[in-house]
Structures are given as C-alpha cells and as structure tokens.
Amino acid sequence: TKYYEKEVGLPVFMGVKNDKGFNDAMNAYKDNEFEEAIIAFEGLLQEQGENDTLLYFVACSNQELGAFEQAAEKFNSVNETSVFKENSEFNRALCLLKLKDSTKAKEVLNDIASNSTHTYHNKAVELLKEKPFN
C-alpha cells in the first residue's frame, strides 16, 4: 500500500466534440466514480480496439475498486511501446501482491529492478527488500 500512487488522470478539454466520450470517462475517473469510468472506457474500447490509454485507465479504475485480478490483466495488456507501460508494470506487481501472488509479483519487480532506467526501478528494488520477498 505504501508504494501505491493513485493515477491522477489526463486533462480533458471542453468543447471538443469528438472526444466527449473520453472526456466523460476521464471526468468520472477523476471524480472517483470508478464503476462509471470502467463502463465508459470499456465502451470506447469496443470502438477503438486495444487502445493503451483506455486499457490503462480501465486497469486503474479496477485497481481503485479493489478488483485486482481484472486490473492486473488489463495492466498486462498495455502495449510495450505505450507511455503507460512502466506505470502498468509496477501497478501490475502491486495488484499481484494484493492477490497474494508473490511469485509473479517478484518476477515483475525483478524485471523492473533489472532496468536502471525504468521509472519505478528504485521502488522495485526497495519493495523487493520487504516481505514476502526477503
């Protein structure tokens, strides 16, 4: 829990008609209406396939609701080239820990810790020194 940082969300722009669905979903997320956000983001995913931004925020919403299995699956689906990849990897590890799957969590954290340029490198190294890993 002490390693978790809530995703703040992305900016939304008023009056941009073709982004209304996304803006509504993001506003629901920012307002802590996570169930509403999931419905809206998943609706957009049906139209936009495997959109990494949508996948990431569905995962974040699930994580906020304590649906760690669904969150871990969505975080794992975020594309390797996504700007959300490093956040997704670390948050997936946290979800796996909440699911008491320390083996998989350790694998993810070791991958992060082995990459000194990873955004969450230091947190992964620190976390690997704690229970249940030591």
Backbone as a printed PyTorch tensor [residue, N CA C, xyz], in Angstrom:
tensor([[[  0.8170,  -1.1980,   0.0000],
         [  0.0000,   0.0000,   0.0000],
         [  0.8520,   1.2500,   0.0000]],

        [[  1.9670,   1.2180,   0.7310],
         [  2.7680,   2.4400,   0.8050],
         [  3.4480,   2.7820,  -0.5230]],

        [[  3.5030,   1.8420,  -1.4470],
         [  4.1270,   2.0890,  -2.7470],
         [  3.1300,   2.5460,  -3.8060]],

        [[  1.8590,   2.4470,  -3.4850],
         [  0.8230,   2.7870,  -4.4480],
         [  0.6770,   4.3040,  -4.5850]],

        [[  0.5610,   4.7620,  -5.8220],
         [  0.2730,   6.1620,  -6.1150],
         [ -0.9200,   6.2010,  -7.0600]],

        [[ -1.9720,   6.8720,  -6.6460],
         [ -3.1600,   6.9670,  -7.4970],
         [ -2.8260,   7.7370,  -8.7680]],

        [[ -3.2560,   7.1910,  -9.8740],
         [ -3.1200,   7.8800, -11.1630],
         [ -4.0460,   9.0920, -11.1320]],

        [[ -3.5180,  10.2620, -11.4870],
         [ -4.3280,  11.4820, -11.4200],
         [ -5.2240,  11.6580, -12.6300]],

        [[ -4.9410,  10.9940, -13.7180],
         [ -5.7560,  11.1180, -14.9190],
         [ -5.1390,  12.0730, -15.9150]],

        [[ -5.8120,  12.2020, -17.0370],
         [ -5.3430,  13.0620, -18.1160],
         [ -6.2290,  14.2980, -18.2130]],

        [[ -5.6940,  15.3730, -18.7640],
         [ -6.5250,  16.5750, -18.9290],
         [ -7.6340,  16.3390, -19.9390]],

        [[ -8.7510,  16.9960, -19.7060],
         [ -9.8560,  16.9630, -20.6650],
         [-10.0940,  18.3850, -21.1500]],

        [[-10.5380,  18.4910, -22.3750],
         [-10.7240,  19.7960, -22.9870],
         [-12.1960,  20.0100, -23.2790]],

        [[-12.7050,  21.1240, -22.8030],
         [-14.1120,  21.4500, -23.0020],
         [-14.3680,  21.7850, -24.4730]],

        [[-15.5040,  21.3560, -24.9710],
         [-15.9200,  21.7370, -26.3030],
         [-15.3140,  20.9360, -27.4360]],

        [[-14.5790,  19.8780, -27.1200],
         [-14.0220,  19.0360, -28.1730],
         [-15.0210,  17.9000, -28.3790]],

        [[-15.8610,  18.0490, -29.4110],
         [-16.9980,  17.1570, -29.6090],
         [-16.6030,  15.6890, -29.7820]],

        [[-15.6180,  15.4270, -30.6370],
         [-15.2940,  14.0290, -30.9250],
         [-14.5810,  13.3340, -29.7640]],

        [[-14.2200,  14.0610, -28.7300],
         [-13.5940,  13.4570, -27.5560],
         [-14.5390,  13.4170, -26.3580]],

        [[-15.8190,  13.6960, -26.5940],
         [-16.7670,  13.7710, -25.4850],
         [-16.8210,  12.4790, -24.6760]],

        [[-16.8560,  11.3440, -25.3320],
         [-16.9070,  10.0710, -24.6150],
         [-15.6980,   9.8710, -23.7280]],

        [[-14.5260,  10.1840, -24.2750],
         [-13.3040,  10.0510, -23.4800],
         [-13.3090,  11.0530, -22.3310]],

        [[-13.6830,  12.2830, -22.6140],
         [-13.7150,  13.3080, -21.5700],
         [-14.6660,  12.9200, -20.4420]],

        [[-15.8260,  12.3870, -20.8000],
         [-16.7890,  11.9490, -19.7830],
         [-16.2150,  10.8140, -18.9430]],

        [[-15.5600,   9.8650, -19.5950],
         [-14.9540,   8.7410, -18.8780],
         [-13.8480,   9.2280, -17.9470]],

        [[-13.0080,  10.1330, -18.4500],
         [-11.9030,  10.6340, -17.6300],
         [-12.4230,  11.4730, -16.4640]],

        [[-13.4620,  12.2510, -16.7130],
         [-14.0400,  13.0310, -15.6130],
         [-14.6350,  12.1160, -14.5440]],

        [[-15.2520,  11.0150, -14.9540],
         [-15.7710,  10.0520, -13.9880],
         [-14.6250,   9.4700, -13.1680]],

        [[-13.5260,   9.1370, -13.8380],
         [-12.3550,   8.6100, -13.1320],
         [-11.8410,   9.6310, -12.1150]],

        [[-11.6740,  10.8640, -12.5570],
         [-11.1540,  11.9110, -11.6690],
         [-12.0930,  12.1980, -10.5060]],

        [[-13.3850,  11.9600, -10.7090],
         [-14.3750,  12.1720,  -9.6560],
         [-14.5420,  10.9400,  -8.7640]],

        [[-13.6520,   9.9650,  -8.9310],
         [-13.6790,   8.7220,  -8.1550],
         [-14.9440,   7.8980,  -8.3990]],

        [[-15.5360,   8.0780,  -9.5580],
         [-16.6940,   7.2830,  -9.9820],
         [-16.1540,   6.1510, -10.8600]],

        [[-15.4630,   5.2090, -10.2310],
         [-14.6830,   4.2220, -10.9670],
         [-15.5390,   3.2280, -11.7450]],

        [[-16.6870,   2.8420, -11.2050],
         [-17.5640,   1.9280, -11.9450],
         [-18.0650,   2.6000, -13.2140]],

        [[-18.4700,   3.8550, -13.0980],
         [-18.9140,   4.6180, -14.2590],
         [-17.7690,   4.7840, -15.2630]],

        [[-16.5760,   5.0380, -14.7600],
         [-15.4130,   5.2000, -15.6310],
         [-15.1240,   3.9080, -16.3960]],

        [[-15.1910,   2.7700, -15.7160],
         [-14.9390,   1.4800, -16.3710],
         [-15.9320,   1.2620, -17.5090]],

        [[-17.1950,   1.5020, -17.2330],
         [-18.2180,   1.3170, -18.2650],
         [-17.9230,   2.2070, -19.4680]],

        [[-17.5920,   3.4600, -19.1970],
         [-17.3250,   4.4030, -20.2880],
         [-16.0540,   4.0360, -21.0530]],

        [[-14.9750,   3.7280, -20.3380],
         [-13.7260,   3.3630, -21.0180],
         [-13.8910,   2.0740, -21.8210]],

        [[-14.5890,   1.0840, -21.2430],
         [-14.7860,  -0.1720, -21.9720],
         [-15.6760,   0.0240, -23.1950]],

        [[-16.6400,   0.9240, -23.0990],
         [-17.4550,   1.2440, -24.2660],
         [-16.6010,   1.8220, -25.3840]],

        [[-15.6730,   2.6910, -25.0220],
         [-14.7530,   3.2580, -26.0100],
         [-13.8090,   2.1930, -26.5610]],

        [[-13.4220,   1.2380, -25.7270],
         [-12.5490,   0.1450, -26.1830],
         [-13.2250,  -0.6970, -27.2600]],

        [[-14.5420,  -0.8500, -27.1640],
         [-15.2610,  -1.6100, -28.1890],
         [-15.1400,  -0.9350, -29.5470]],

        [[-15.0630,   0.3810, -29.5440],
         [-14.9330,   1.1400, -30.7870],
         [-13.4860,   1.2590, -31.2430]],

        [[-12.5540,   1.2710, -30.2940],
         [-11.1650,   1.5840, -30.6090],
         [-10.1990,   0.4340, -30.3760]],

        [[-10.7010,  -0.7690, -30.2480],
         [ -9.8260,  -1.9280, -30.1140],
         [ -8.9450,  -1.8690, -28.8870]],

        [[ -7.6770,  -2.1280, -29.0800],
         [ -6.7230,  -2.2210, -27.9650],
         [ -6.0200,  -0.8880, -27.7070]],

        [[ -6.7650,   0.1540, -27.4380],
         [ -6.2120,   1.4680, -27.1490],
         [ -5.5520,   1.4430, -25.7730]],

        [[ -4.2530,   1.7080, -25.7340],
         [ -3.4880,   1.6010, -24.4900],
         [ -3.9590,   2.5610, -23.4100]],

        [[ -4.3450,   3.7420, -23.7950],
         [ -4.8230,   4.7130, -22.8080],
         [ -6.0930,   4.1970, -22.1460]],

        [[ -6.9980,   3.6720, -22.9450],
         [ -8.2500,   3.1450, -22.4090],
         [ -7.9960,   1.9170, -21.5350]],

        [[ -7.1520,   0.9990, -22.0150],
         [ -6.8030,  -0.1900, -21.2220],
         [ -6.2110,   0.2060, -19.8730]],

        [[ -5.3140,   1.1770, -19.9120],
         [ -4.6400,   1.6140, -18.6950],
         [ -5.6380,   2.1740, -17.6880]],

        [[ -6.5570,   3.0030, -18.1470],
         [ -7.4950,   3.6070, -17.2040],
         [ -8.5910,   2.6470, -16.7560]],

        [[ -8.9060,   1.6410, -17.5560],
         [ -9.7820,   0.5680, -17.0610],
         [ -9.0550,  -0.1580, -15.9320]],

        [[ -7.7720,  -0.4380, -16.1470],
         [ -6.9810,  -1.1150, -15.1150],
         [ -6.8990,  -0.2760, -13.8450]],

        [[ -6.6100,   1.0160, -13.9960],
         [ -6.5230,   1.9000, -12.8250],
         [ -7.8500,   1.9450, -12.0720]],

        [[ -8.9490,   2.0020, -12.8040],
         [-10.2720,   2.0360, -12.1820],
         [-10.5460,   0.7450, -11.4170]],

        [[-10.2120,  -0.3830, -12.0320],
         [-10.3750,  -1.6740, -11.3480],
         [ -9.5140,  -1.7370, -10.0980]],

        [[ -8.2910,  -1.2330, -10.1990],
         [ -7.3940,  -1.2370,  -9.0490],
         [ -8.0000,  -0.4070,  -7.9130]],

        [[ -8.5540,   0.7380,  -8.2380],
         [ -9.1770,   1.5980,  -7.2200],
         [-10.3620,   0.9040,  -6.5490]],

        [[-11.0670,   0.0690,  -7.2960],
         [-12.2310,  -0.6450,  -6.7540],
         [-11.8340,  -1.9250,  -6.0100]],

        [[-10.5500,  -2.2630,  -6.0330],
         [-10.1100,  -3.4880,  -5.3820],
         [-10.2930,  -4.7220,  -6.2310]],

        [[-10.5730,  -4.5480,  -7.5090],
         [-10.7130,  -5.6660,  -8.4460],
         [ -9.3290,  -5.9450,  -9.0310]],

        [[ -8.4640,  -6.4890,  -8.1960],
         [ -7.0440,  -6.5970,  -8.5350],
         [ -6.7600,  -7.5910,  -9.6590]],

        [[ -7.5570,  -8.6440,  -9.7630],
         [ -7.3430,  -9.6150, -10.8400],
         [ -7.6160,  -8.9740, -12.2030]],

        [[ -8.7390,  -8.2720, -12.3040],
         [ -9.0770,  -7.5940, -13.5560],
         [ -8.0530,  -6.4980, -13.8640]],

        [[ -7.6370,  -5.7720, -12.8260],
         [ -6.6470,  -4.7120, -13.0190],
         [ -5.3350,  -5.2880, -13.5300]],

        [[ -4.8730,  -6.3760, -12.9210],
         [ -3.6040,  -6.9900, -13.3360],
         [ -3.6680,  -7.4470, -14.7870]],

        [[ -4.8100,  -8.0170, -15.1930],
         [ -4.9710,  -8.4570, -16.5850],
         [ -4.8890,  -7.2790, -17.5520]],

        [[ -5.5730,  -6.1920, -17.2220],
         [ -5.5620,  -5.0140, -18.1060],
         [ -4.1810,  -4.3610, -18.1230]],

        [[ -3.5450,  -4.2470, -16.9630],
         [ -2.1930,  -3.6770, -16.9350],
         [ -1.2550,  -4.5160, -17.8050]],

        [[ -1.4380,  -5.8190, -17.7810],
         [ -0.6010,  -6.7190, -18.5690],
         [ -0.8590,  -6.5780, -20.0720]],

        [[ -2.0370,  -6.0670, -20.4300],
         [ -2.4010,  -5.9110, -21.8440],
         [ -1.8670,  -4.6350, -22.4750]],

        [[ -1.3460,  -3.7320, -21.6660],
         [ -0.8480,  -2.4620, -22.2020],
         [  0.3830,  -2.7420, -23.0610]],

        [[  0.3870,  -2.1770, -24.2440],
         [  1.4170,  -2.4060, -25.2570],
         [  2.8100,  -2.0180, -24.7740]],

        [[  3.8040,  -2.7490, -25.2420],
         [  5.2120,  -2.4980, -24.8880],
         [  5.6790,  -1.0840, -25.2160]],

        [[  5.0950,  -0.4690, -26.2250],
         [  5.5350,   0.8610, -26.6540],
         [  4.7010,   1.9900, -26.0390]],

        [[  3.7760,   1.6480, -25.1790],
         [  2.8820,   2.6370, -24.5860],
         [  3.6000,   3.5350, -23.5840]],

        [[  3.1620,   4.7810, -23.5140],
         [  3.6840,   5.6970, -22.4920],
         [  3.2650,   5.2460, -21.0930]],

        [[  2.2850,   4.3630, -21.0160],
         [  1.8060,   3.8570, -19.7340],
         [  2.4410,   2.5210, -19.3470]],

        [[  3.3690,   2.0100, -20.1440],
         [  3.9120,   0.6720, -19.9100],
         [  4.5880,   0.5410, -18.5490]],

        [[  5.4540,   1.4840, -18.2120],
         [  6.1770,   1.3630, -16.9370],
         [  5.2260,   1.4840, -15.7460]],

        [[  4.2750,   2.3910, -15.8200],
         [  3.2680,   2.5020, -14.7550],
         [  2.4840,   1.1980, -14.6570]],

        [[  2.1320,   0.6470, -15.8170],
         [  1.3560,  -0.5930, -15.8490],
         [  2.1250,  -1.7400, -15.2180]],

        [[  3.3920,  -1.8440, -15.5090],
         [  4.2030,  -2.9270, -14.9440],
         [  4.2440,  -2.8460, -13.4220]],

        [[  4.5190,  -1.6660, -12.8990],
         [  4.6200,  -1.5250, -11.4520],
         [  3.2610,  -1.7500, -10.7830]],

        [[  2.2250,  -1.1690, -11.3490],
         [  0.8950,  -1.3580, -10.7610],
         [  0.4300,  -2.8060, -10.8570]],

        [[  0.8260,  -3.4950, -11.9230],
         [  0.5050,  -4.9260, -12.0280],
         [  1.1630,  -5.6850, -10.8870]],

        [[  2.4200,  -5.3680, -10.5880],
         [  3.1070,  -6.0190,  -9.4770],
         [  2.3670,  -5.7660,  -8.1630]],

        [[  1.9100,  -4.5440,  -7.9490],
         [  1.1660,  -4.2330,  -6.7280],
         [ -0.1410,  -5.0080,  -6.6590]],

        [[ -0.8150,  -5.1390,  -7.7970],
         [ -2.0540,  -5.9300,  -7.8390],
         [ -1.7720,  -7.3920,  -7.5270]],

        [[ -0.7080,  -7.9210,  -8.0910],
         [ -0.3470,  -9.3160,  -7.8260],
         [ -0.0500,  -9.5280,  -6.3480]],

        [[  0.5650,  -8.5530,  -5.7110],
         [  0.8080,  -8.6550,  -4.2680],
         [ -0.5040,  -8.6600,  -3.4970]],

        [[ -1.4470,  -7.8220,  -3.9120],
         [ -2.7560,  -7.8060,  -3.2560],
         [ -3.4700,  -9.1440,  -3.4320]],

        [[ -3.1860,  -9.8160,  -4.5600],
         [ -3.7730, -11.1350,  -4.8230],
         [ -2.9770, -12.2570,  -4.1660]],

        [[ -1.9390, -11.8710,  -3.4230],
         [ -1.0580, -12.8080,  -2.7120],
         [ -0.3120, -13.7430,  -3.6670]],

        [[ -0.0280, -13.2500,  -4.8680],
         [  0.7650, -13.9940,  -5.8440],
         [  2.1770, -13.4010,  -5.8600]],

        [[  2.8920, -13.6690,  -4.7790],
         [  4.2220, -13.0650,  -4.6260],
         [  5.2230, -13.5960,  -5.6490]],

        [[  4.9980, -14.7900,  -6.1760],
         [  5.9110, -15.3400,  -7.1790],
         [  5.8750, -14.5100,  -8.4540]],

        [[  4.6690, -14.2740,  -8.9760],
         [  4.5480, -13.4620, -10.1930],
         [  4.9390, -12.0120,  -9.9230]],

        [[  4.5610, -11.5070,  -8.7610],
         [  4.9100, -10.1270,  -8.4140],
         [  6.4280,  -9.9680,  -8.3810]],

        [[  7.1010, -10.9540,  -7.8210],
         [  8.5670, -10.8970,  -7.7460],
         [  9.1760, -10.9020,  -9.1430]],

        [[  8.6330, -11.7120, -10.0460],
         [  9.1300, -11.7370, -11.4340],
         [  9.0210, -10.3520, -12.0670]],

        [[  7.8550,  -9.7240, -11.9180],
         [  7.6420,  -8.3960, -12.4940],
         [  8.5860,  -7.3860, -11.8580]],

        [[  8.6860,  -7.4170, -10.5420],
         [  9.5570,  -6.4730,  -9.8400],
         [ 11.0260,  -6.6910, -10.1870]],

        [[ 11.4420,  -7.9370, -10.3520],
         [ 12.8290,  -8.2120, -10.7590],
         [ 13.1110,  -7.6510, -12.1460]],

        [[ 12.1360,  -7.7780, -13.0540],
         [ 12.3020,  -7.1990, -14.3910],
         [ 12.4640,  -5.6840, -14.3030]],

        [[ 11.6540,  -5.0590, -13.4730],
         [ 11.7440,  -3.6140, -13.2980],
         [ 13.0800,  -3.2400, -12.6540]],

        [[ 13.4590,  -3.9670, -11.6200],
         [ 14.6900,  -3.6670, -10.8860],
         [ 15.9390,  -3.8720, -11.7450]],

        [[ 15.8410,  -4.7420, -12.7330],
         [ 16.9960,  -5.0090, -13.5920],
         [ 17.2110,  -3.9260, -14.6460]],

        [[ 16.2570,  -3.0000, -14.7600],
         [ 16.3380,  -1.9180, -15.7340],
         [ 16.5400,  -0.6020, -14.9790]],

        [[ 17.7670,  -0.1360, -14.9260],
         [ 18.0770,   1.0560, -14.1240],
         [ 17.4190,   2.3260, -14.6510]],

        [[ 16.9140,   2.3010, -15.8840],
         [ 16.2500,   3.4890, -16.4240],
         [ 14.7280,   3.4450, -16.2600]],

        [[ 14.2310,   2.3510, -15.7250],
         [ 12.7900,   2.2190, -15.5120],
         [ 12.3520,   3.2440, -14.4670]],

        [[ 11.2370,   3.8790, -14.7150],
         [ 10.7030,   4.8900, -13.8030],
         [ 10.5640,   4.3610, -12.3780]],

        [[ 10.2160,   3.1050, -12.2360],
         [  9.9650,   2.5140, -10.9160],
         [ 11.1150,   1.6230, -10.4360]],

        [[ 12.2750,   1.7700, -11.0270],
         [ 13.4400,   0.9640, -10.6500],
         [ 13.6840,   1.0230,  -9.1420]],

        [[ 13.8270,   2.2110,  -8.5970],
         [ 14.1630,   2.3490,  -7.1690],
         [ 13.0700,   1.7910,  -6.2680]],

        [[ 11.8200,   2.0190,  -6.6220],
         [ 10.7170,   1.4830,  -5.8180],
         [ 10.7030,  -0.0360,  -5.8700]],

        [[ 10.9850,  -0.6010,  -7.0480],
         [ 11.0140,  -2.0650,  -7.1750],
         [ 12.1270,  -2.6460,  -6.3230]],

        [[ 13.3080,  -2.0410,  -6.3800],
         [ 14.4390,  -2.5120,  -5.5720],
         [ 14.0730,  -2.4570,  -4.0930]],

        [[ 13.4770,  -1.3510,  -3.6700],
         [ 13.0740,  -1.1790,  -2.2790],
         [ 12.0150,  -2.1960,  -1.8690]],

        [[ 11.0310,  -2.3840,  -2.7290],
         [  9.9480,  -3.3020,  -2.4330],
         [ 10.4440,  -4.7520,  -2.3460]],

        [[ 11.3980,  -5.0970,  -3.1780],
         [ 11.9390,  -6.4600,  -3.1510],
         [ 12.6760,  -6.7800,  -1.8430]],

        [[ 12.9950,  -5.7630,  -1.0720],
         [ 13.6570,  -5.9690,   0.2260],
         [ 12.6510,  -6.2290,   1.3460]],

        [[ 11.3760,  -6.1060,   1.0450],
         [ 10.3330,  -6.2610,   2.0590],
         [  9.6900,  -7.6340,   1.9920]],

        [[  8.8550,  -7.9070,   2.9970],
         [  8.0730,  -9.1300,   2.9870],
         [  7.1620,  -9.0790,   1.7810]],

        [[  6.8740, -10.1190,   1.1150],
         [  7.2480, -11.5110,   1.3490],
         [  8.5040, -11.9460,   0.6110]],

        [[  9.2910, -10.9860,   0.1420],
         [ 10.4240, -11.3170,  -0.7210],
         [ 11.7160, -11.5950,   0.0170]],

        [[ 11.8580, -11.1340,   1.2510],
         [ 13.1440, -11.3490,   1.9340],
         [ 13.1070, -12.4750,   2.9150]]])
